[in-house]
Amino acid sequence: MSTDNNELSDIHSDCGASEAYALQVTDNSMEPEFENNCIVIIDPVGHCVDGQYVFVEYEGVRWFRRYEIRDNQKYLIALNDMYPEILLDNSFDVLGIIIQKNKDRKITHYT
């Protein structure tokens, strides 16, 4: 911990902000590709391109969706048709790109 302004610092941490991390999928919005309870690995420094699976913060909510660009507009798309697509403006933050899925010890890589 830094002594200046009581600010927390990761200088003594073994984890960095640029390291991949794992999250568990907690709903069925991305089925059938990503089943409920599967584990995804997220690269926080990846570059977001059309068609990639992303972890995004938009309007205070964090979303796991497929990123699409159509007619110069950006969307977050759930693979499960029960969920609506989300039209993005420029106020979203890409928190990471999904690079791997692990379900029942079967690993799938994404680029």
N, C-alpha and C positions, 0 to 999 in steps of 0.2 A: 504494500500500500504506500502510496506517495504521501509525504508529510505536507506537501503544498496543497492548500485548499481542501484537505481531506478527500481528495479524488482517488478513486480506485484505479489501479493500473494493472495491466496484465504482464508486466515486466518479469514477474516471478512465476508466471503460469506456464504449464507445459502445453497448453492449447492456445492456438492463435486464431484470430478472426478469419484467417484465410484457409483454415483447415476444414475438410469435409466433415459433416456430422450426420447422424441418423435420426429419423423421426418415424413414428408408427402412424400408419393411415388409420383414421378413426371413424370413417363412414364409408358409404358405398358410392359416393359421387364419381369416383374414377374407375368403377368396375365396367368391364370385366378385366381390363389390363392390370389394375392395382386393386386387389381385393382388400376388404376391411381387415385390419390387423397386420397387413404385410409391413415390412420395414423398407423405407426408401433412404438412400444416401444422397445428400445434397451437397453440391459444390458451390460455396458462396462466392466464388470469384469467376464463375462461368459467364460467358456472354450469351444473352438471350436471343434466340432466332426463331423464326416462324416454325411451328410444329413441335417445338421442344416442350417437355414437361417441366413446369416451373413452380417455385414457391414464391409467392408475391404478397406484398402488403398493399391493400387498396382500401381507402376510406376507413382505416382503423381495423380492418379485418385481414387475417392471413389466409390465403387461398393456395391450395394445391390443384393446379389445372394445366391443361394444354394451352400454350400461347399460340394465337393465330393472328395473322395480318390479312385482312380482306378489304379491298377497295380503300387502301390507305388508313384503315381503322384497325385498332388493336383490341383483341378479345381474349377472355379467359373462357375456355370451353371445358365443361365436365363431360366425361365419356359416357356417363349414365344420362340418358335422355330425360330423366325425371327432374334434372336440375337445369335452370336457365343459363344461357351464356351471359357473360358480363362484358359490356362495352367499357373499355378503359379510356380515361383521359390521360393527360401527361403527369398525373399526380401519384402514380403507382411506383413502388420500389420493388425491384427484383431482389429477393433475399437469397436466391440460389437456383441452380439448375439440378434437376433430378438426374443422377448419373448411374444409379443402380437400384435394383429392387431385389429383396430377399423374401421369399415366401416358402415356408417348409423346406428350408435349406437349398432351395433352387435359386440361383443368382442369375439375374438378367441385367445386362449393361445397356446404357443409353448414351447417345452422343449428341 
